[in-house]
Amino acid sequence: VKIVEARPPVRMTQDTVSFNARSFKTRAHSLLEELFKKIPGVAVDDEGNISINGEPVKAILINGRPFFEGDPKLAVKNLQAYLVDKIQLIDRKVKERDPAVFNDGQTEKAINITIKEKWLELLTGQLMAGYGTDDRFAVKAGLHRFTSHQQLAFFANGDNVNGYQNGKTIGGGGILRAWNTNLSYSADLNEKININSSYRMEEGLKMDQRNGTRQCFVEDA
């Protein structure tokens, strides 16, 4: 006799809808963005903005912890889909994020991601780099580690191809060389105290090169 556990693809509670990530097939090494687009009711635009049934998502949580608070786009553009075990769509009270909010009944959309147990405690990530003619380059790197009481994530990318590596070029003429670095850390110090911090740095330099010729014809006096 062989007993096989079959997890349902969707489970609903009072204010949470849970999806089994294994029920939604994605390409190898695809990002969280591709997985989210397969979840019913979830949409991700070209910029990485997330919405649930048309309502913007205000926060991404990893195992219940805030992940880059205030910038959900960093998760969908950098985390790999193979890490995910379960996705929960949550109507979260704003007071849970900010205790100073007076209206206790006000809610917002949030998504909680549960990491597969086999990837916990491990340092995972990706590194991509390219170099071409005219000194064009593109670099993208990410490292992250999730445990039961701590999480650390580092994302960095840079290029001088006007953002082409992110799938959307930046117009306006000229060549834009841009770098950005993102760091997030959270941990439980004890049962009542936890810390949550994030850091972001952006640097950009735009270069314009113009060539022109002029020819004047002057009649003889």
C-alpha positions as CSV (number, residue, x, y, z in Angstrom):
1,V,0.0,0.0,0.0
2,K,1.4,3.4,-1.0
3,I,-0.1,6.5,0.5
4,V,0.5,9.8,-1.4
5,E,-0.4,13.2,0.1
6,A,-2.2,15.5,-2.3
7,R,-2.3,19.1,-1.4
8,P,-5.2,21.1,-2.7
9,P,-4.2,24.0,-5.1
10,V,-6.4,26.5,-3.3
11,R,-7.5,26.9,0.3
12,M,-9.7,29.7,1.7
13,T,-10.1,31.0,5.3
14,Q,-11.9,34.1,6.5
15,D,-9.5,36.8,5.2
16,T,-6.8,34.7,3.4
17,V,-6.6,32.7,0.2
18,S,-3.7,30.2,0.0
19,F,-2.3,28.8,-3.2
20,N,0.0,25.8,-3.5
21,A,2.9,27.0,-5.6
22,R,3.5,23.4,-7.0
23,S,0.2,23.6,-8.8
24,F,1.4,26.4,-11.0
25,K,4.2,25.4,-13.4
26,T,6.9,27.9,-14.3
27,R,10.1,27.8,-16.3
28,A,13.4,26.8,-14.7
29,H,15.1,29.7,-12.9
30,S,12.1,32.0,-13.5
31,L,11.4,34.8,-11.1
32,L,8.6,35.3,-8.7
33,E,7.0,37.7,-11.2
34,E,6.2,34.7,-13.6
35,L,4.6,32.7,-10.8
36,F,2.5,35.6,-9.6
37,K,1.0,36.1,-13.1
38,K,-0.3,32.5,-13.0
39,I,-2.2,33.1,-9.7
40,P,-5.9,33.8,-10.2
41,G,-6.7,37.5,-9.4
42,V,-3.1,38.6,-9.2
43,A,-1.6,40.9,-11.8
44,V,1.9,42.2,-12.3
45,D,2.6,45.1,-14.8
46,D,5.9,45.8,-16.6
47,E,7.1,48.0,-13.8
48,G,6.6,45.2,-11.2
49,N,3.6,46.7,-9.5
50,I,1.4,44.0,-8.0
51,S,-2.4,44.1,-7.7
52,I,-5.1,41.7,-6.4
53,N,-8.4,42.0,-8.2
54,G,-7.4,45.6,-9.2
55,E,-6.3,46.7,-5.7
56,P,-2.6,47.5,-5.3
57,V,-0.5,45.2,-3.0
58,K,1.1,47.2,-0.3
59,A,3.5,44.6,1.2
60,I,5.3,41.4,0.5
61,L,5.9,39.1,3.5
62,I,8.4,36.2,3.6
63,N,7.3,33.6,6.2
64,G,5.2,36.3,7.9
65,R,8.1,38.9,8.0
66,P,8.1,42.2,6.1
67,F,10.3,42.0,3.0
68,F,11.7,45.4,1.8
69,E,8.8,47.3,3.5
70,G,7.2,49.7,1.1
71,D,8.7,48.3,-2.1
72,P,7.0,45.0,-3.1
73,K,8.5,45.2,-6.6
74,L,11.9,44.1,-5.4
75,A,10.5,40.7,-4.5
76,V,8.9,39.9,-7.8
77,K,11.9,41.2,-9.8
78,N,14.6,39.3,-7.9
79,L,13.4,36.3,-6.0
80,Q,13.3,32.9,-7.8
81,A,10.0,31.0,-8.1
82,Y,11.5,27.7,-7.1
83,L,11.9,28.9,-3.5
84,V,8.2,29.2,-3.0
85,D,6.0,26.6,-1.3
86,K,2.8,28.6,-0.7
87,I,1.4,32.0,-1.6
88,Q,-1.2,33.6,0.7
89,L,-3.3,36.6,-0.4
90,I,-4.1,38.6,2.7
91,D,-6.5,41.4,3.7
92,R,-4.2,42.9,6.4
93,K,-5.3,45.5,8.9
94,V,-3.2,48.6,8.4
95,K,-2.9,48.8,12.2
96,E,-0.8,45.6,12.0
97,R,1.8,47.5,9.9
98,D,1.5,50.8,11.7
99,P,0.1,50.8,15.3
100,A,-0.3,54.6,15.1
101,V,-3.2,54.3,12.6
102,F,-6.4,55.4,14.3
103,N,-8.9,53.4,12.1
104,D,-8.5,49.8,13.4
105,G,-10.8,48.5,10.6
106,Q,-8.9,49.8,7.6
107,T,-7.3,47.0,5.5
108,E,-4.8,46.7,2.7
109,K,-3.7,43.9,0.3
110,A,-0.6,41.9,1.2
111,I,1.0,38.7,0.0
112,N,2.8,36.3,2.3
113,I,5.2,33.8,0.7
114,T,6.2,30.6,2.5
115,I,9.7,29.3,1.6
116,K,10.1,25.6,1.0
117,E,11.6,23.9,4.0
118,K,14.6,22.5,2.0
119,W,15.8,26.0,1.2
120,L,15.6,27.3,4.7
121,E,19.0,27.9,6.4
122,L,20.7,27.9,3.0
123,L,22.3,30.9,1.2
124,T,20.8,31.0,-2.3
125,G,20.8,33.5,-5.1
126,Q,21.8,34.3,-8.7
127,L,24.5,36.1,-10.7
128,M,24.2,37.3,-14.3
129,A,26.7,39.4,-16.2
130,G,27.2,40.4,-19.8
131,Y,29.6,42.6,-21.8
132,G,29.4,43.7,-25.4
133,T,30.8,46.2,-28.0
134,D,31.3,49.9,-27.2
135,D,31.9,48.9,-23.5
136,R,28.3,48.0,-23.0
137,F,27.6,45.9,-19.9
138,A,24.9,44.5,-17.6
139,V,25.3,42.9,-14.2
140,K,22.6,41.5,-11.8
141,A,23.3,39.7,-8.5
142,G,21.2,38.5,-5.6
143,L,21.8,36.6,-2.4
144,H,19.3,35.7,0.3
145,R,19.0,33.5,3.3
146,F,15.8,32.7,5.2
147,T,15.5,30.9,8.6
148,S,12.9,30.4,11.2
149,H,14.0,33.6,13.1
150,Q,16.0,35.6,10.6
151,Q,16.1,36.8,7.0
152,L,18.7,38.5,4.9
153,A,18.5,39.6,1.3
154,F,20.9,41.6,-0.9
155,F,20.1,42.6,-4.5
156,A,22.3,44.7,-6.8
157,N,22.3,45.5,-10.5
158,G,23.8,47.9,-12.9
159,D,24.1,48.5,-16.7
160,N,24.7,51.1,-19.3
161,V,22.1,49.8,-21.8
162,N,19.3,52.0,-20.5
163,G,17.6,49.3,-18.3
164,Y,17.4,46.7,-21.1
165,Q,18.2,43.8,-18.7
166,N,14.9,44.5,-16.8
167,G,13.0,44.1,-20.0
168,K,12.1,47.8,-20.5
169,T,14.4,50.4,-22.0
170,I,14.6,53.9,-20.8
171,G,14.1,56.5,-23.5
172,G,14.9,60.2,-23.8
173,G,18.1,60.0,-25.8
174,G,21.6,59.3,-24.6
175,I,23.1,56.4,-22.7
176,L,22.1,56.0,-19.0
177,R,24.5,54.2,-16.8
178,A,22.7,53.2,-13.6
179,W,23.5,51.2,-10.4
180,N,21.2,50.3,-7.5
181,T,21.8,48.3,-4.4
182,N,19.2,46.9,-2.0
183,L,19.7,45.3,1.4
184,S,17.1,44.0,3.8
185,Y,17.5,42.4,7.3
186,S,15.1,41.2,10.0
187,A,15.5,39.1,13.0
188,D,13.8,38.1,16.3
189,L,15.9,39.3,19.3
190,N,13.5,37.5,21.7
191,E,9.9,36.6,22.0
192,K,8.7,40.2,22.2
193,I,11.3,42.2,20.3
194,N,12.2,42.0,16.6
195,I,14.1,44.3,14.2
196,N,13.4,45.1,10.6
197,S,15.6,47.3,8.5
198,S,16.2,48.0,4.8
199,Y,18.7,50.1,2.8
200,R,18.6,51.3,-0.8
201,M,21.1,53.2,-2.9
202,E,20.7,54.4,-6.5
203,E,23.2,56.1,-8.8
204,G,22.8,57.2,-12.4
205,L,24.8,59.0,-15.0
206,K,23.5,60.0,-18.4
207,M,25.9,60.5,-21.3
208,D,25.1,62.3,-24.5
209,Q,27.3,62.3,-27.6
210,R,26.6,64.5,-30.6
211,N,28.4,64.9,-33.9
212,G,27.7,67.7,-36.3
213,T,29.1,69.1,-39.5
214,R,28.6,72.5,-41.1
215,Q,29.6,73.7,-44.5
216,C,29.3,77.4,-45.6
217,F,29.3,78.6,-49.2
218,V,30.4,82.3,-49.6
219,E,30.1,84.0,-52.9
220,D,33.1,85.9,-54.3
221,A,33.0,89.7,-53.6
